[in-house]
Amino acid sequence: MTVAHTLGFPRIGAQRELKFALEAYWAGDQDQAALLAVGRTLRHHHWQLQADAGLDAVTVGDFSFYDQVLDTSALLGVVPERFGPTGDQVDLDTYFRMARGRAPSGKPAAACTMTKWFDTNYHYLEPEVRADQSFSVSTSALFDQVDEAQAAGHKVKPVILGPLTWLWLAKPAGDDFDRLTLLDGLLDTYATILNRLADQGVDWVQIDEPALVLDLPQAWKAAYEQAYHRLKSAPVNLLLATYFGALEDNVTLTCNLPVAGIHIDAVSAPHEVSQVVDWLPGHKVLSLGLVSGRNIWRTDLDQALQTLKTAHAKLGDRLWVAPSSSLLQVPVDLAQETELDDELHSWLSFAVQKLDEVVLLKRGLAPSPDEPTLTALRSSADAVQQRRQSSRLKVVEVRDRLAKLTALTSARAEPFGKRRAAQQEKLPLPLFPTTTIGSFPQTQSIRQTRRDYRRGELSQAEYEQRIETEIQDTVRAQEALGLDVLVHGEAERNDMVEYFGEQLDGFAFTRFGWVQSYGSRCVKPPVLFGDVQRPAPMTVRWAQYAAAQTDKPMKGMLTGPVTILNWSFVRDDQPRSDTALQLALALRDEVLDLEAAGIGIIQIDEAALREGLPLRRRHWQTYLDWAVGAFRLTASGAASDTQIHTHMCYSQFNDILGSIAQMDADVITIETSRSDMRLLEAFKAFDYPNDIGPGVYDIHSPNTPSVEQIIDLLEQAAKVIPAQQLWVNPDCGLKTRRWEEVTPALEAMVSAAKVLRQRYAERSPALGQTAKA
């Protein structure tokens, strides 16, 4: 019999229950027992949803209080020395200090580095390993959850992150070394884990190895064979799960690994299904991921069912069906979205509905499906067809403008050297100019103002007056701190993508479409369903008002086209590159309007540029060509003396620095603080031509940096990048922090800049005049 299952379920809760419980615990408003109780309640509810949908087993081990990679590090006893001795068990507060640098108990320390999970907007905590790293089972959470689910009457399928993917994601804690030298000890602990699960009566274990969709060195491919030949003696059936892309050159390797079954992502790589079916040994299970775990469009069940039937003809009962990946990247339940219009609502599917789709595919495989199954399949087919034919998808004016795109240049009028001179004349800034990334704390007062306005409890005039007051306060605070380039603080913005989507045609919005980004941080991606255009200016009113409150330069703040694209649920009926260009044209109009309103510095954030990079290197250039082109199109209309900034978040940029340079932003700000400026190592070999602001402190941790720490980071940066090209800024926006945390951190940052100006004036007379500016 075909098995229906899921690789994972969202853990944050339909009403973000986990988010609020975590933040209450971290703030000291709730004890650990209450937090654990919320986690237990969510797990049981999610298991019951899976059982009620008709899945053949519930997935256990996908729940996390912060991040599944961090969970694996804790399970293996891999805790950096700075977090202190842990004994034989990693407690919850040590876990939180690894994640965010601070917890209700224990000494604060620098948090582990956070970066993007493959090509998603989810962030994981990088494991830190030493050359002499030891491993041992150091938490009981996974085993306790198996007991919980079994006690509740569920058939369970535990999920763990595979040893090779975990090791691939790890980084050396000190000097570089070959991480594969740790594999033997690591496999001993994995064997212990699998044997312990077998002792609990577990039959199947899902072991996630998404690294198999990457370009792997030969040594790592050989390590896969070594690892799974070692683990095959465990008395459980292993379902090795790959996702997010095609196996390509790893198809044969994966099919031949000594496991009981494999899972492939048939949404990202539908072309590989027939190849895997043909190559799979006759005793193995194949799980086909035919329901997207990453987007919210209803599945074309007719097409998916045809794929299943073709595979079933060869595999019979060795065929399983599932979502393409964990459902972590989609919202929980579409049933909550009562304010979407009926047509759009019929096009969508969230996590709960995707479970139903998986089960419906299983039932559709029956020799004679029952009438309810046939009715549901017909209803789904009608919705898919109606979406394809909807007049809401295409706008003639947008398509005409796109067709005439060759009339617009994607290059600035003058090269950076000439622009820089014009900007310095217009904006006489000191050496090491200080600024922030854009947002300031989203206080309860700000959130309440937006909520009251949205509910109709505030008039337009009252709302605008309150936002103006918030902007005034933020500008005054920045002036008091001594920052050189100010921002308006973004009090009117709910989210850096959603805010723009709300003012662009082609977008729709959910009320409860929350998706976890990291820890307690959730985002609510807009639904980008049709052609994009800008009916009216989006940011000019607030930027202009803020600029009028100060004599200092005011920076206009925009989210870039590629970030809006990558952080939305994007239409799948046309190439993403076309949608990016539509966004670029709309944002280009906004840049020109800001400039006309007197805003001389404009930041176009491309936080998600690296995130959209294909997982296989041979596909990179195609993506980078259109992604960089979209940014350049957005900025290219600006005058030479208008300074264009961009910002990029937690990602690895070393291997695409050439493309980042081609973006030709006058100033780029990047995250470097969590990695102690290691990201800047790439600049030793690459002569980056424009100005750069390496983030000098980690805003995702509540820890306050010292002046000395910031000076040290900037001195490291200045060894790689000329001092006159360096800006001083946090590594990301400040909306998630409290003013009590932001103020001392920025005070330290400004003080550090002043110290360095004086030092460099003394070291280099040529820089003296700039330092005194």
N, C-alpha and C positions, 0 to 999 in steps of 0.2 A: 504493500500500500504506500502511495506517495505520502511523504511526511511534510507537513506545513510547519514552519518555524520562523523565528525572527532572530537576527544577529544581535539585537539590543534594542532598548526602549528608552525614550527620554527620561531623565531622572529628576529634572527640576520641579516637575509637578505642573498640572494644568493651570493652577493659579499661582505658580512660582512659590509654592510652599517651602521648598528647600532653600531658596534664596533668602527668604525672610527669616527662616530659622537660623541659617548660618550667620547672617548679619547680626541677629539678636544675640547669638552666642558670642561672637567676636566682640561685641560692644559691652558684654557683661550683663545684658538684660535678660538672659536665659541661661540656665545651667546645662551641663553636658547631657544630663539625663533627658531633658526636654528635646534637645537636638536629636539625640539618638532615637527618641520616640517618633519624631517626625519622619526620620529616615525609614524606620520600620513600617510606619503607616503607608508611606509612598510605595515602598517595595511590594507590600501585600496588595495594594490597589492595582499596581501595574501587572503583577502576576495574574490577578483575577481578570483583568481586561484581556490578557492573552488567552487565558483559559476560556473565557466567555466567547471570544471570537472563534474558537474552535481550533487553535493551534495544538499540535500534538505534544508539545512540551513547552514549559516556560523557561525563559533565559534568566539565569542567575549569575551574578557577578558583574553585571553591567551597571549596577548602581554605584555611585561614588559621591563622597562628600566634597570632592574637589575635581579630581582628574584621574582617569583610568591608568595613565602611564605612571603617575605618582603612586597610585594604589599598588601597581606592580613593584615599583621600587621599594615601597614599605613592606610588601609581602616577602620580598627577597632579602630584606634587612639592609638595603643600600641607603645609608643615611650619611651625608657628608659630615666630617668631623666637627665643623663649626656649630652643629646643632647639639653637640654634647653626647655623652654615652647614653645608649638606649637600653642596655641590657639585652635580654633575648626577645623583647617585644617593643614595637614602635607604637607609642601611644598617640592618641588623636591630636594632642596639642603639638607634639613634635612634627606630626604630619602637616598641620597647619602652618607651623613655622617654616617648614621646607617650602610650602606653597606661597606664603605671603610675607615671610620674614618675622611674623609676630603672631602670638596666640595668647589666650587668657593666662596661661602659665608658661614658664620657661623664659630663658634669656633671648631677646631679639637677636637676629642674625640676618645676613644678606640672603634673600630668598633665592631659590633655584631659578635658573634661567628659563624663561617662558618663550615658546615659539609656536608656529602654526603646525597643526596636525595635517600633514600631507598638503593637499591643496584646498583645505577647508578654512572657514573662519573660526574654527575651534582652536584653542590654545592648550598645549600640554606643557608639563614641567620636565625639562631635560634631566634624565638620570645623570649623576656624576659618579664616575668609577675611577678607582686607583689601579695601578699595575698589580698591587697585592690584594685586590678586592676579594673579600670572602662573602659567601652567601649562606643564608639560612632562613627558614620559614619564620617570619617575625611578626605576622599578624594572623588573627583567626577569622577576620571578617568574611572572607570567601566561604569558609567552611560553616561558619555560623549562619550565613544566608542560605546555604544549601539545606541545613537543618530546618531553618524557618519555613522554606518553601515546601519541603517534604512534609513537615508537620501540618501545613495548611492543606495537604492532600494533592499537591501538584507533582506531576512528572517533571523532572528538572533536567536542564542541559546547561551546566556551568560554562562560562566563557572566561578565558584568560588571554592576556597578550602573549604572543609567542616569544620564545627566547631570542631568536635571531632579530626580529623586529625591535624588541626592547633594546638589545645590544647595539643595533644599528642606530637607534635614536639617542643612545648614551654618548657622553663626551668625557674625555679624560679630565680628571680633577686637577691634575698638575701637568707635568711634562707629557707630551704625546706618546702613545704607545699603541701597539696592535691590540685592539679590543678583543679580537678572536682568541687571544691567549687566555681569556677568562672563561671561554666556552665550557670547558670540562667541569669546572666548579659550578657554573651556572646550571648545567644540565643535571647535575646531582640534585640540586634543589628543586628543579622542575620535576624530576622523577619522584621526589618525595611528595610534592604537591599532588601529582596525578595518582599516586598510590593512596594518598589520604582520601582523595575524592572517591576512588574505587571502594575504599573501606566504608564510605557513607552510602554505598549502593548506587553510585552514579554509573550509568551505562555509556553515555556519550559526553565528550568534552569538546567544546568549540575552542580552537586555539588560533587566534588571529595572527596572520602573517602578511599584512598589507605591504611589507617591504618587497614582496615578490613582484609587485607591479613597477618596481624601480629598475634603473640601470645598476646592476650589481656587479662588483668585481668578481673575477673567477674564484678567488679565495672564499668569498661569501657564499657563492653557489655551492662550492664543495662543502662548506660548513653546514648548509641545509641538509645535505645527504648524511653527514656525520651526526647531526643533532637528532634527526628523526629516526635513524637506525638505532640510536641510543635510547630513544624514548618509546620505541615500538614494543618494548617488553612490559610497559605499564598495562595493567589489566583493565583498561578502558578503551573505548573506540574514540579515536581522534578525528574530528572534522576540522581540517585545516582551511581557514577562511581567508580569502584574498578579496580585495575590493578597492574601489576608486580608479581602476584602470585596467588595461589589458596586460596579460602575462607576457605576451610577445615571445622573446627569446627564452623565457623561463617556463614555457608551457610544458615541455618534455620533463624538465626537472620537477615541476609541481605534480604532474600526473603520476610520476613514478616514485614519489616519496612514499615511504612505508607507513601510510596512515589509512584509516578506514574510509575516509571520504574527503572531498574537497568542495569548497564553495567558490564560485566565480561571480563576478559582477557582470551580468548580462545586459545591464543598462549602459554602462560605460563602454563595454566591448562586446556588442551583440555578435560581431563577426567571428568571435572566437568560440562560440558555443559548439558549432558542428565539429571544429577541430578537437576540442576537449572531449566531446562525446566519442569521437573516433579513437582517440589516444588513451582514454581512461581504461586501466586494467579491469578485467571482467568482474572482480570481486568488490570494487569500490563504489561508494555512493557519490553521486554528483548533486550538489545543491545549486540550483540556478537562481540567482538574484534578479528577478524580473520586475519587481516593483521598486521604483526609485527611493532610495533612502536619503536623497539629498535635495529633492525638489518637491513641490507641493501640487503638481499637476496630476490629475486623475490618470491612472494607467490605461493605456490602450489594451484592454484585456483580450480582445479578439486576436491582436497580433501576438501578445504574450502567450496566449493559449495555443496558438499555432506552433510557436517555438517549443512549448512544453510537449505537445503531442508528437512532434518530430523526434524530440529527445526520448520521450517515453517509449516510442516504438523500438528503440534500441536498448534502453536501460530498464524498462519495466519498473518494478518496485524499488530499484536503486536510485530513482529520481526523487529529489526533494525540491521544495519551492520555498522562496524566502524573499524579503527585500534585498536590494543590491548590497546594502551595508547596514550598519546599525542605524536606527531611526533617530539617533541623537541630533542630527542636523535638521530635523523638521519639528514643527509645533505638535502639541499633544492631540488636540481634539477639535475637529471642524465643527462639531455640534454646538460649540460655544459661540460661533460666529453668526449671531442672529441679525447683524446689521449689514451684512453683505447682500447685494442684490441676488435674486434667485439664479440668474444666468451665470454670474461669476461663481457663485457658491457651487453650482453644479459641475464646474470645471476642476474643483480642488479636492485634495485628499491629504489629510494630516496623519499622524502616527496611528491613531485608533482606526481610521478608515483604511490605512494601508494594511493593517492586520486583516481586516475584512477582505481586502483585495487578494491577499495571499491565499486565504482560505477559499475564496471563490474560485481562484485558479485551480486549486486542488480538486474542488468539487466538479469543476468543468471538465476535468480529465476523466471522470467516470464514464463507463461505456454508454450509460443512458442517464444523463444528468436529470435531476428532478425539476419540476416546474418552477419552484422558487429560485433555483440556480439559474435556469434559462431566462427567467424574467429579470433577474439582477444583471445578467450579462447583457441583455438587450438594452436595459436602462443605461448601463455604462457606455455601451457603444453609441447610443443616441447622444449622450452628453459629449463624448469625444468628437463626434461628427459635427455637432452644433458649434462647438468651439472653433473648429477648423473653418467653418463657414461664416463666423460672426463678423459683422460689419465694424465691430469695435476695435478690431486688430490693426487696421490700416488707415492711414490718413494721407490723402493725396498730396497735401502741401508739404508734409514731411518728406515724402518719397521724392517729390520733385526737387526739394532742396538738396537731398542726398545725391541725387543724380547730377546736380550741378557743382558738386563738391570740388572738382578740379579747378574751379575759379578761385578757390581760397588757398592761400599758401599755408603750409604747416610750419613755417620757420619764422622766427622773430626777424624784424627788419634789419637789425645789426647784430654782429657777434657779441659774445659775452663781455669781452674786454671793453668795447665801446659802451655797452649798456652799463657796465659797472661804473665807469667814469661818470656817466650821466646821472646815475642813481646816487653816487657819492656827493655829487654837486647839489642834487636836490635834497638828499637826506644825509646830512653830515653826522654820521654815527661814529661812536668811539670804537677803538679796538675792542675785541671781544664783546660785541653788542649783545644785550640780553633781551629775550622775549619769551613768550610761552607758546604752546602749540595751538591754543585757541580757546578752549573751554575752561570755565572756572566752576567751582562747586555748584552742583544742582541742589540747592537747599530745599528743605521741606516747604518753605515759603514760595519758592519758585515753582515747584511742582504743584502746589495747591493753586497758585494763580492760573497756571495752564489748565488744571482740572476744572476750576470754576468757570473759566472762559469756555471750555469745551462743552460744559453742561448748560451753558446759557445763563449762568448765575452772575456773570460779569458782562457789561456792555463792551463794545469794541474800544470806546474811549477809556473806560476804566482799566481794561486790560493793557492797553498801550501805555497808560500812565504808570502802571505798576512795573512794566518791563523797563520803561525809561528810568525809573528809580533804581532798579537793579543794575542797569548799565552804568548809571552815575556812580553808584557805590563801588562797582568793580573797577571803573576807571580811576576813581580816587585811591582805591587800595593799591593799584599798580603804580600810580604816581608816588604814593608814600613809600612803596618798596624801592623805587628808583629804577624800574625797568625802562629800557630804552625804546622799545617798540611795543605798543599796547594792542590789546584786543578788546572787543566789546563783551566777551564772556559767554555769549550764546545762551542767555537766559530764556530766550524765546524758543529754543530748539529742544525737542524731545530726544532726538537722535541725529547723528551726523548724516545718515542716509535718509531716514524716514522724513526728516524735515524738508528735504529737497523733493522727495517723491510726492509729498502732499501738494506741492505747488507746480508739479509737472503733469501734463496730460499723459495718459498711458499707464498710470499707477493705480492700484487699489490698496486698501489697508485693512488689517485685521485688528481686533481688540485684544485677542489672547494668543496671537501667533508668536509666542516667545520661544527663543532658541538659546541654549547655553553657549556662551562664548568662552568663558573660563570661570571656575569657582562659582561665585554667586552672581557674576555678571551675565546678564541676559540681553539679547537684542531682539527686535521685532522687525524682521526684514519686510520691506514693502513687496507687493506682488506686482511685478512689471509685466503686464499682459499685452500691451499694445504699443503702437508707435508713440514716440516721445517728442513733445514740444513744450516750450515755455510760454504760457499765456501772458505773463507779466513779470517784472523784476521780483526777485525772491529775497535778497539780502540788503538791498541798497538803503532802504529806509532806516534800518538799525545801524548799519555801518556809518552812514552819514550823521546820524544823531550822536553816535559815540565819538566820532571825530570832532564834533563841535564842542565836546566837553573838555578837550585838552589841547595843548600846544604840541604835544609829542606826536610822532607818527602813529597812525591807526591802521591796523592790518585788517583787510577784508578777508572773510573766511568762507571758502567754498569746498565742497567735497568733489573730488575729481570723477570723471566719467567711468574709469575702470573700477574704482572703488564702489561707486553706486551700483555698477553692474554686478560686481562680485559679491556684494553684500545685500543683494536683492534676490528674491525668487524670480528668476528670469524666464521669460517666454522661451519655448523650445521650438517654435515654428519658423525661425529664421536664424542665420548665423549670429553668434554673439558679437562678432566684429561689427555687423550692421547696427545692432542696438547700441554699441559703444559709440559709434559715430553720431547717431541721433542724439545721445546724451551730450557728446562733445559740442555739437552745434548749439544746443540749448544753453550750456554753460559758457560757451564763447560769448553769447549775447550778454550774459550776466557779467562777465569780466569787463566788457566794453562799457556797460552801464555803471559799474563801480568806478571805473577809471573816469568816466565823464562826471561822476559825482564828487571827484576830488580825492578818491582813495588811491594813494600812491604805492601801497604794498598790498598784494593780494596773494593769499595762500590757497593753493589748489591741492588739497590732500589726496594723495594716492596711497593710502595706508595698505591697500589690498593688491597693489600691483604684483608683487612677488607671489602672492597667494594664488593668483590665477595661472601661474606658470605650469604648463603641462608636466606631468611626472617623468616623462621620458625626454631626455635632452634633445633628441632629433626633432622633436616637435616645438622646441622653444622658440626658434626664430620667427616662425609664422605668428605665434601669439605676440611676441615682443614687438614685431613690426606694427601690428594694428593697435596694440595697447599703448605703445609709446606715441604712435601717430595720433591717437585720440587725445592724449594729453597735450601734445604740441598744437593740435588744432584748437584746443580750448584756450591756450595761452598766446597763440601766435598773433592775435590782433592787438595785443597790448603795446603801448609805446615803449621806446627804449628806456626812458627814465621811470617806468613803472616796474617795480621790483616784484618778480614772481617767485613765491616760495612753494615748496611742496614738502609733505611729511610722509614718512613710511614707518610702519609699526614693526612689531615683533616678527621678523623674518630674516632669513639669511640672504644677503645681497652680494656677497663676495663674487659669485659666479656670473652676475649680470651687471656688473658695474659699467661696462661699456654701454649697455642699453640705458641705464640710469643717466649716464652722462649725456646720451642723445636726447633725453627729455629736455635738456637745456634750461632747467629751472635756475634762476639766479641764486637761490639758496635752497638747499635740501636739509631737512632735519630728520635724524634717524635715531633708533634705539641703540644705545651702546652701554648703558650703565650696568645692567645685570651681567653683562659679559665682561665687565672691567675693561672696556674699550677694545676687546679682542677683535671685534668686527672691523676696527680700523686697520688691522694688519694687512687687509687687502689693498689698502691705499699705498702701501710701501711699493707695491709692484704696479699700481695703476695711478697715473698722474691725473687725479680728478681735477677738472679745469675750473669749476665754479666754487661758490662758497658753501660751507657745510656746518651744520649745528649738530654735533654728536651729543645725544641726550646725556645730561650729567647726573641725573638721579632718577630712580625708579618710582614712578608715580603709582604703580600697582601695589606697592608695599606702604604701610602706614609709617614706616621708620623714617625719621628725619635725617637727611644727610648733614655732615659737618662741612664747614668751610674748607677744612684741610682735605677731606675726601674729594670734594669737587675740584679743588686746585690740582690735586694729584691726577685726576682723570683728564683735566684739560692739558696739563703738562705732557701727559702721555700722548694726547691727540696732537699736540703741537710738534712732537717729534716726527710725525707722519705727514701732517698738513700744515702749511705755512700759517703762522698766527694771524696774519691779516685776512685769511679766508675763514677763520673760525667764528661761529656764533655760539652763544651760551643759552641753553634752554633745557627744560625737563624733557624726558624721553617720550611723553605722550600728553594728551589733554588731561585736565584736572577735574573733570565733571564728577568723577566717582569719589573724590576725596572731600574731606571737611576743611573749612577755613582754618581750623586750629592746626591742621597738618600742613596745609598749603603755605600759610604765611611764614612760619619759620624756615621751611624748605626754600622758598624763594628768597628770603632774607639771606640765607647762606649762599645761594647761587649768585646774587648780586654782589655780595661781599667778596666772593671768590673772584668775580670778574674785575672788581676794582683792584684787588691785590695783584692780579696778573697784569693789568694795564700798567701799574707802577713798575712791576718787575721788568716788563718788556721795554718800557721807556728807558729804564736804566741800562738794560742790556744792549739796546739798539737805538741810537739817536735817530735813525731813519723812521722808526716807529713812534718816536716821542711825541710828535705833534698829534698823531692820530690818537695815542693813548690819552692825551689831555683833552680831547674833544668832548 
